């Protein structure tokens, strides 16, 4: 079961990496194209042409499509455990058991600022 989870995680990671790679390739391919505005009888039309003047189809990279498909594959509801995990008693932290931990909560005056407290 652990090998299956590791293999599944590896495959999902490779799929997400390949999706971002294809999106970057599509952007590089579109970088060589130029937009040309042409006035026609129906109004102004924009065409994409390459360096030799041939028309190019517009690219629509979508790097988030794969993540959306993975969300669609998940079940709608998450099954709940059949019985409670604890016996119902609340956990209590005894202040006398951790005197050193309570003393080190305050930062030192000459120390670096704390980013997350």
N, C-alpha and C positions, 0 to 999 in steps of 0.2 A: 504494500500500500504506500509506503514511504517512497519507493522508487517511482511509482505511478505519479505521485504528487510532484516529485522533483522533475520528472519528464514533462508533466503538464505545465509546470511553471516555466521550464526552459522553452517549450514550444510557444507559450503565450508571449514570453519575452522576445523570442525571435520574430514572432508575427508582428508585434508592436514596433520592433526595430526595422523590419522590412517595410512597414507602412510609412514610417517617417523617412526612410530612404527613398521610396518611390515618390513621396511628396517633394522631396528636395530635387530629385531628378526631373520631375515635371516643371518645377520652377526654373531650373537651369535650361531646360529645353525651350521654355517660353521666353527666356531672357534674350535669345537671338532674334525674336520676332519684333517687328515694328507695327505700330498701329497707323493705318492710313485712313483718313476720313474722305469719303467720296460723296458728292452731292448727286442724288439721282432724282427721278421724277417723283419718287415716293418720300423723299426727304433725305436726310443725311444718314449714311451707313458707314460703319467702322469695320475695316477689314484688317486681319493680321497677315502680314507677309514676312517671308524669311529674307535672308541677305541677297538672294537671287531674284526676288520679286514674285515668288510662287506663293499662292494663298496657303495659310496654315490654319488648322482647326484650333480653336481656343482650348486651353487646358484648364481643368477644374480640379486642382488637388484637394483631397479631403483626408487629412491625416487623422481625423477623429472618428472616421467611419468604423474602423476596427474596434475601437473601444466601445462604441455604441452597439455593435453586434455582440460583443462579449456580455454587455449588460442585458441584452435581449435573451441570451442563452441561460441566464440565471433564473431560478425559480421565483415566482411572485411572492411567496410567503416562506419565511424561514421557520423550520420546525422547532418548537420549544422543547426543552427537556421534560421528560415524563415526571420526574419528581424534583423537589427543591434541592439545590446544591448544598445549602447549609441547613442547620437544625433550627433556625429561626431566632437564635440568640444574637444580639448585636455585639460586635467586637468592641472591646474597650482598651484604650491605650493608657497604661499606667505611667504617670509622669515620673515616678521615682525610678522606674526601670531604665530610663534613658537620660540621665543627667548630663552626659557629655554631648549628646545630640542636640539638646535644647540650648546648651551654652554656645554651640557653634552656628546658630542660626543667624546671628548678627554678623554682617561683613566687617572686616578690619578697616580702619580708617585710611590706611595707606594701601590697601589692596585694590585690585581692579573692580570696576562696577559689575554688579551681577546683572546678566542679561535676562535670565529666567529665574524667578524665585518661586 
